[in-house]
Amino acid sequence: MDFRELQYIVSIAKLQNITRASEEVFVSQPTLSKFVQNLENSLGQPIFRRLGNRFLLTYAGERYVEKARAILGMKRELDQELSDIIKQNIGELKIAFPIMRGTYMLPCTLPVFRREFPQVKVTVKEANSDILEGMILEGEIDLAFFALPIRHPDLTYDIIKEEEIVLVMSPAHPLAGAGITKAECTYPWIDLRELRDEAFIMQLPDQRTRRITDLLFRAMNFEPLVSLEIRNILASVELAASGYGVTFVSETHLRHIALKEKPACFSVGSPNTMTSFVAAYRKGIYLPNYTQRYIQIVKEFT
């Protein structure tokens, strides 16, 4: 079996464009077009529907790509397992982080990993957590690091760390000193209902912290006044610290954000709001020794 041919079809299906796919798999566009034509002739039915320059899968194509991805995944796992058996630790580690996490985690973890596994090629992707789940399922990455929840049942995870979602505001805010001490809380606790009239800076609905805080608001039965929705976590915290509004951030992010002025931080919820930072991967796959070690390095750093 020529595994490259399976990769050709998977690449075209992903990119929906023959020219871009030819660049990804390092063959010429005419060669790739001829390959698709020959394959469809041999199968006796089309794999793709052509819509202008777009290549869209037919039903037969969907089935072909599903099996092709499964075969390529098994081939990759076999190569990794055999590499571990002979103790060469040669391979490729494909990892991904949301942009904010990657900003401070990659510089601290990758140098350690390279010293231990110099013959392992590392590929890094950055995207929001929902996109990363899809990339794992499609075999584009081996591991993704983000906060729960995980949406797809074919994914599993190792917990890296339990972390708190913290409310932050300017130290000059009238409520900055309103927190009370609770034995269960790392930060002063504040009742969110005291902030009914405050302007909230919120992340976008597809971000994990936003989903967690939306559940928190629903549990407390009030609708926050959202003055700004923004994907950039660093900007939201800096805006809150400067008095533009109040926002939420994970305590891990907070520790790695250098601010001109330290914000007032609070635990919220019953009595606080926790989530899990995890290493996510596809259920049932073989994790090579070097992949398991990278997960451990992230745990040690976090």
The 8 nearest C-alpha neighbors of each residue, nearest first, counted from 0:
[[1, 2, 4, 3, 5, 70, 74, 71],
 [2, 0, 3, 4, 5, 6, 7, 71],
 [3, 1, 5, 4, 0, 6, 71, 70],
 [2, 4, 6, 1, 5, 7, 24, 0],
 [5, 3, 7, 6, 2, 1, 8, 34],
 [4, 6, 2, 7, 3, 8, 67, 9],
 [5, 7, 3, 9, 4, 8, 10, 2],
 [8, 6, 4, 10, 5, 9, 3, 11],
 [7, 9, 11, 10, 5, 6, 12, 4],
 [8, 10, 6, 12, 7, 11, 64, 13],
 [9, 11, 13, 7, 8, 12, 20, 6],
 [12, 10, 8, 20, 15, 14, 13, 9],
 [13, 11, 9, 15, 10, 14, 8, 56],
 [12, 14, 10, 11, 15, 9, 20, 16],
 [13, 15, 11, 16, 12, 10, 20, 19],
 [16, 14, 54, 53, 12, 11, 13, 55],
 [15, 17, 53, 14, 19, 18, 54, 11],
 [18, 16, 20, 19, 11, 21, 28, 15],
 [19, 17, 21, 20, 28, 16, 22, 27],
 [20, 18, 22, 21, 16, 17, 23, 14],
 [19, 21, 23, 17, 11, 22, 18, 10],
 [22, 20, 18, 26, 28, 24, 19, 23],
 [21, 23, 25, 19, 20, 24, 18, 26],
 [22, 24, 20, 21, 25, 19, 10, 26],
 [25, 23, 21, 22, 26, 20, 7, 10],
 [26, 24, 22, 23, 21, 27, 20, 28],
 [27, 25, 21, 24, 28, 30, 31, 22],
 [28, 26, 30, 29, 21, 31, 25, 22],
 [27, 29, 31, 21, 30, 18, 32, 26],
 [30, 28, 32, 31, 27, 33, 34, 26],
 [31, 29, 33, 27, 28, 32, 34, 26],
 [30, 32, 34, 28, 33, 29, 27, 35],
 [33, 31, 29, 35, 34, 30, 28, 36],
 [34, 32, 36, 30, 31, 35, 29, 37],
 [33, 35, 31, 37, 32, 36, 38, 30],
 [36, 34, 38, 32, 33, 37, 39, 31],
 [35, 37, 33, 39, 34, 38, 40, 32],
 [38, 36, 40, 34, 35, 39, 33, 41],
 [39, 37, 41, 35, 40, 36, 34, 42],
 [38, 40, 42, 45, 36, 41, 37, 44],
 [41, 39, 43, 37, 38, 42, 36, 44],
 [42, 40, 38, 39, 43, 37, 44, 36],
 [43, 41, 39, 40, 44, 38, 45, 37],
 [42, 44, 40, 41, 39, 45, 38, 46],
 [43, 45, 42, 39, 46, 40, 59, 41],
 [46, 44, 39, 47, 57, 43, 48, 60],
 [45, 47, 60, 57, 59, 56, 39, 44],
 [48, 46, 56, 55, 57, 45, 54, 60],
 [47, 49, 55, 54, 56, 57, 50, 46],
 [50, 48, 54, 53, 51, 47, 55, 52],
 [51, 49, 53, 52, 48, 54, 55, 47],
 [52, 50, 53, 49, 54, 48, 16, 55],
 [51, 53, 50, 16, 54, 49, 17, 15],
 [52, 54, 50, 15, 16, 51, 49, 55],
 [53, 55, 15, 49, 47, 16, 48, 50],
 [56, 54, 48, 47, 15, 53, 49, 57],
 [55, 57, 47, 60, 61, 46, 48, 58],
 [56, 58, 60, 59, 47, 46, 48, 61],
 [57, 59, 61, 60, 62, 56, 46, 63],
 [60, 58, 62, 57, 61, 46, 63, 45],
 [59, 61, 46, 57, 63, 56, 58, 62],
 [62, 60, 58, 64, 63, 59, 56, 65],
 [61, 63, 65, 59, 60, 64, 66, 58],
 [62, 64, 60, 66, 61, 65, 67, 59],
 [65, 63, 67, 61, 66, 62, 9, 68],
 [64, 66, 62, 68, 63, 67, 61, 69],
 [65, 67, 69, 63, 68, 64, 70, 62],
 [68, 66, 64, 70, 69, 65, 5, 63],
 [69, 67, 71, 65, 66, 70, 72, 64],
 [68, 70, 66, 72, 67, 71, 73, 65],
 [71, 69, 67, 73, 72, 68, 66, 74],
 [72, 70, 74, 68, 73, 69, 67, 75],
 [71, 73, 69, 75, 70, 74, 68, 76],
 [74, 72, 76, 70, 75, 71, 77, 69],
 [75, 73, 71, 77, 72, 76, 70, 78],
 [74, 76, 72, 78, 73, 77, 71, 79],
 [77, 75, 73, 79, 78, 74, 285, 80],
 [78, 76, 80, 74, 79, 75, 81, 73],
 [79, 77, 75, 81, 76, 80, 82, 74],
 [78, 80, 76, 82, 77, 81, 287, 75],
 [79, 81, 83, 77, 82, 78, 76, 84],
 [82, 80, 84, 78, 83, 79, 77, 85],
 [83, 81, 79, 80, 84, 85, 87, 88],
 [82, 84, 86, 80, 81, 85, 88, 79],
 [85, 83, 81, 86, 82, 80, 87, 79],
 [84, 86, 82, 83, 87, 81, 88, 80],
 [87, 85, 83, 84, 88, 82, 89, 81],
 [86, 88, 89, 85, 82, 83, 84, 118],
 [89, 87, 86, 82, 83, 90, 289, 119],
 [90, 88, 119, 118, 87, 82, 91, 116],
 [89, 91, 119, 120, 88, 79, 92, 118],
 [90, 92, 120, 119, 121, 93, 89, 122],
 [91, 93, 121, 120, 122, 94, 290, 119],
 [94, 92, 122, 140, 141, 121, 123, 91],
 [95, 93, 142, 123, 140, 143, 141, 92],
 [94, 96, 124, 143, 123, 125, 142, 144],
 [97, 95, 125, 101, 144, 143, 100, 98],
 [96, 98, 126, 127, 125, 100, 99, 101],
 [99, 97, 101, 125, 100, 96, 102, 126],
 [98, 100, 102, 101, 97, 232, 103, 252],
 [101, 99, 102, 97, 98, 104, 96, 103],
 [100, 102, 104, 98, 96, 105, 99, 103],
 [103, 101, 99, 100, 104, 98, 105, 106],
 [102, 104, 101, 105, 100, 106, 255, 107],
 [105, 103, 101, 107, 106, 102, 100, 108],
 [104, 106, 101, 108, 107, 109, 103, 102],
 [107, 105, 104, 108, 109, 103, 110, 102],
 [108, 106, 104, 105, 109, 110, 103, 300],
 [109, 107, 105, 111, 110, 106, 104, 297],
 [108, 110, 112, 111, 105, 113, 106, 107],
 [111, 109, 113, 112, 108, 114, 107, 106],
 [112, 110, 114, 109, 108, 113, 115, 107],
 [111, 113, 109, 115, 110, 114, 116, 108],
 [114, 112, 117, 116, 110, 115, 111, 109],
 [113, 115, 111, 112, 116, 117, 110, 109],
 [114, 116, 112, 113, 117, 111, 289, 110],
 [115, 117, 113, 118, 119, 114, 112, 88],
 [118, 116, 113, 119, 114, 115, 120, 112],
 [119, 117, 89, 116, 120, 88, 90, 113],
 [120, 118, 90, 89, 91, 116, 117, 121],
 [119, 121, 91, 92, 90, 118, 122, 117],
 [120, 122, 92, 91, 93, 119, 123, 94],
 [121, 123, 93, 92, 94, 120, 124, 91],
 [124, 122, 94, 95, 93, 121, 125, 96],
 [125, 123, 95, 94, 96, 126, 122, 93],
 [124, 126, 96, 97, 98, 95, 123, 127],
 [127, 125, 97, 130, 131, 98, 128, 96],
 [126, 128, 97, 130, 129, 131, 206, 125],
 [127, 129, 131, 130, 145, 97, 132, 126],
 [130, 128, 132, 131, 127, 133, 205, 150],
 [129, 131, 133, 132, 128, 127, 126, 134],
 [130, 132, 134, 128, 133, 129, 126, 135],
 [133, 131, 129, 135, 130, 134, 128, 136],
 [134, 132, 136, 130, 131, 135, 137, 129],
 [133, 135, 131, 139, 137, 132, 136, 140],
 [136, 134, 140, 138, 132, 133, 137, 139],
 [135, 137, 133, 134, 138, 132, 281, 139],
 [138, 136, 134, 135, 139, 133, 68, 140],
 [139, 137, 135, 140, 136, 134, 72, 141],
 [138, 140, 134, 137, 135, 141, 93, 136],
 [141, 139, 93, 135, 138, 94, 142, 134],
 [142, 140, 93, 94, 135, 280, 92, 138],
 [143, 141, 94, 280, 279, 140, 278, 95],
 [142, 144, 95, 279, 94, 278, 96, 131],
 [143, 145, 278, 96, 277, 279, 95, 142],
 [146, 144, 276, 277, 128, 143, 96, 147],
 [147, 145, 276, 275, 277, 148, 207, 274],
 [148, 146, 149, 275, 274, 276, 145, 277],
 [147, 149, 150, 146, 207, 275, 274, 211],
 [150, 148, 147, 151, 154, 132, 152, 146],
 [149, 151, 148, 152, 132, 129, 154, 147],
 [150, 152, 153, 154, 149, 132, 133, 155],
 [153, 151, 154, 150, 155, 149, 282, 281],
 [154, 152, 151, 282, 281, 155, 136, 280],
 [155, 153, 281, 282, 152, 280, 151, 279],
 [154, 156, 282, 280, 279, 281, 153, 157],
 [157, 155, 279, 278, 280, 277, 158, 154],
 [156, 158, 278, 277, 159, 279, 155, 294],
 [157, 159, 277, 160, 276, 156, 278, 275],
 [160, 158, 277, 298, 276, 157, 278, 161],
 [161, 159, 276, 158, 275, 162, 277, 298],
 [160, 162, 275, 274, 276, 273, 163, 159],
 [163, 161, 274, 273, 275, 160, 250, 249],
 [162, 164, 273, 250, 249, 272, 165, 274],
 [163, 165, 249, 272, 248, 273, 250, 247],
 [164, 166, 248, 247, 266, 265, 249, 163],
 [165, 167, 247, 265, 264, 246, 266, 248],
 [168, 166, 264, 246, 263, 245, 247, 262],
 [169, 167, 245, 239, 263, 240, 262, 170],
 [168, 170, 240, 242, 262, 171, 172, 241],
 [171, 169, 263, 262, 175, 172, 168, 240],
 [170, 172, 169, 173, 175, 242, 168, 174],
 [171, 173, 175, 169, 174, 170, 168, 242],
 [174, 172, 175, 171, 176, 177, 170, 169],
 [175, 173, 177, 172, 176, 178, 171, 193],
 [176, 174, 172, 170, 173, 177, 263, 171],
 [175, 177, 174, 178, 173, 263, 170, 172],
 [178, 176, 174, 175, 179, 189, 173, 187],
 [179, 177, 187, 189, 188, 176, 265, 180],
 [178, 180, 187, 188, 181, 189, 177, 176],
 [179, 181, 187, 188, 182, 178, 184, 186],
 [182, 180, 184, 183, 179, 188, 187, 185],
 [181, 183, 184, 180, 185, 270, 186, 187],
 [182, 184, 181, 185, 270, 271, 180, 186],
 [185, 183, 181, 186, 182, 266, 271, 187],
 [184, 186, 183, 187, 266, 182, 181, 265],
 [185, 187, 265, 266, 184, 188, 264, 180],
 [188, 186, 178, 179, 180, 265, 266, 189],
 [189, 187, 266, 178, 179, 265, 267, 186],
 [188, 190, 178, 267, 191, 265, 266, 179],
 [189, 191, 192, 193, 267, 188, 268, 194],
 [192, 190, 193, 194, 189, 267, 195, 268],
 [191, 193, 194, 190, 195, 219, 221, 189],
 [192, 194, 191, 195, 190, 189, 196, 174],
 [193, 195, 197, 192, 191, 196, 190, 223],
 [194, 196, 192, 197, 193, 223, 191, 224],
 [197, 195, 194, 198, 224, 193, 223, 192],
 [196, 198, 194, 195, 199, 224, 244, 245],
 [197, 199, 244, 224, 226, 225, 245, 200],
 [200, 198, 225, 245, 244, 226, 246, 224],
 [199, 201, 227, 246, 245, 228, 226, 244],
 [202, 200, 228, 199, 246, 227, 229, 203],
 [201, 203, 229, 230, 228, 209, 206, 204],
 [202, 204, 205, 230, 206, 228, 229, 209],
 [203, 205, 206, 209, 210, 202, 207, 201],
 [206, 204, 203, 207, 129, 210, 209, 127],
 [207, 205, 209, 204, 203, 208, 202, 210],
 [206, 208, 210, 209, 211, 146, 205, 147],
 [209, 207, 211, 210, 206, 212, 248, 202],
 [210, 208, 212, 207, 202, 211, 206, 204],
 [211, 209, 213, 207, 208, 212, 214, 204],
 [210, 212, 208, 214, 209, 213, 207, 215],
 [211, 213, 215, 209, 214, 210, 208, 216],
 [212, 214, 210, 216, 215, 211, 209, 217],
 [215, 213, 217, 212, 211, 216, 218, 210],
 [214, 216, 212, 218, 213, 217, 219, 211],
 [215, 217, 219, 213, 218, 214, 221, 220],
 [218, 216, 220, 214, 219, 215, 213, 221],
 [217, 219, 215, 216, 220, 214, 221, 213],
 [220, 218, 216, 217, 221, 215, 192, 191],
 [221, 219, 217, 218, 216, 222, 215, 192],
 [220, 222, 219, 216, 223, 217, 195, 192],
 [221, 223, 224, 216, 220, 217, 195, 225],
 [224, 222, 225, 221, 195, 199, 216, 198],
 [223, 225, 198, 199, 226, 197, 222, 196],
 [226, 224, 199, 227, 198, 223, 200, 201],
 [225, 227, 198, 199, 200, 224, 228, 244],
 [226, 228, 200, 225, 201, 229, 199, 198],
 [229, 227, 201, 202, 203, 200, 230, 226],
 [228, 230, 202, 231, 203, 201, 227, 235],
 [231, 229, 202, 203, 232, 228, 206, 235],
 [230, 232, 234, 229, 233, 235, 202, 99],
 [233, 231, 235, 234, 230, 236, 99, 202],
 [232, 234, 236, 235, 231, 237, 256, 99],
 [233, 235, 237, 231, 232, 236, 238, 229],
 [236, 234, 238, 232, 233, 237, 239, 200],
 [237, 235, 239, 233, 238, 234, 240, 232],
 [238, 236, 240, 234, 239, 235, 241, 233],
 [237, 239, 235, 241, 243, 236, 240, 234],
 [238, 240, 244, 245, 168, 236, 242, 243],
 [241, 239, 169, 262, 237, 168, 238, 242],
 [240, 242, 238, 239, 169, 243, 237, 260],
 [243, 241, 169, 239, 244, 240, 238, 168],
 [244, 242, 238, 239, 241, 245, 240, 198],
 [243, 245, 239, 198, 199, 242, 200, 246],
 [246, 244, 168, 239, 199, 167, 200, 198],
 [245, 247, 200, 167, 199, 166, 239, 201],
 [248, 246, 166, 165, 167, 164, 249, 245],
 [247, 249, 165, 164, 250, 166, 253, 252],
 [250, 248, 164, 251, 252, 163, 165, 253],
 [249, 251, 253, 252, 163, 164, 165, 254],
 [252, 250, 254, 253, 249, 255, 162, 301],
 [253, 251, 255, 249, 250, 254, 256, 248],
 [252, 254, 250, 256, 251, 255, 249, 248],
 [255, 253, 251, 252, 256, 250, 257, 249],
 [256, 254, 252, 253, 257, 251, 103, 250],
 [257, 255, 253, 254, 258, 252, 233, 236],
 [256, 258, 255, 259, 254, 253, 261, 260],
 [259, 257, 260, 256, 261, 237, 240, 262],
 [258, 260, 261, 257, 237, 240, 241, 262],
 [259, 261, 258, 262, 240, 241, 170, 169],
 [260, 262, 258, 259, 263, 240, 170, 169],
 [263, 261, 240, 169, 170, 168, 167, 264],
 [262, 264, 170, 168, 167, 175, 169, 261],
 [265, 263, 167, 166, 262, 165, 186, 168],
 [266, 264, 187, 166, 186, 188, 165, 189],
 [265, 267, 188, 271, 186, 165, 187, 184],
 [268, 266, 271, 189, 188, 272, 270, 265],
 [267, 269, 271, 270, 272, 215, 266, 190],
 [270, 268, 271, 267, 272, 266, 190, 215],
 [269, 271, 268, 267, 184, 183, 272, 266],
 [270, 272, 268, 267, 269, 266, 273, 184],
 [273, 271, 268, 164, 163, 267, 274, 269],
 [274, 272, 163, 162, 164, 271, 161, 275],
 [275, 273, 162, 161, 163, 147, 146, 276],
 [274, 276, 161, 146, 147, 160, 162, 277],
 [275, 277, 146, 160, 159, 145, 158, 161],
 [278, 276, 158, 159, 157, 144, 145, 146],
 [277, 279, 144, 157, 156, 143, 142, 158],
 [280, 278, 156, 143, 142, 155, 277, 144],
 [281, 279, 142, 154, 155, 156, 141, 135],
 [280, 282, 154, 155, 153, 284, 283, 135],
 [283, 281, 154, 155, 153, 284, 280, 156],
 [282, 284, 281, 285, 155, 153, 154, 280],
 [285, 283, 282, 281, 286, 76, 280, 73],
 [284, 286, 76, 287, 283, 80, 79, 77],
 [285, 287, 290, 284, 291, 288, 76, 79],
 [288, 286, 290, 289, 79, 80, 285, 291],
 [287, 289, 291, 290, 292, 83, 286, 88],
 [288, 290, 292, 291, 287, 293, 88, 116],
 [291, 289, 293, 287, 292, 288, 286, 294],
 [292, 290, 288, 294, 289, 293, 286, 287],
 [291, 293, 289, 295, 290, 294, 288, 296],
 [294, 292, 296, 290, 295, 291, 289, 297],
 [295, 293, 291, 297, 292, 296, 298, 290],
 [294, 296, 292, 298, 293, 297, 299, 291],
 [295, 297, 293, 299, 298, 294, 300, 292],
 [298, 296, 300, 294, 295, 299, 301, 108],
 [299, 297, 295, 301, 159, 296, 300, 294],
 [300, 298, 296, 297, 301, 295, 294, 159],
 [299, 301, 297, 298, 296, 108, 107, 104],
 [300, 298, 299, 297, 160, 159, 251, 104]]
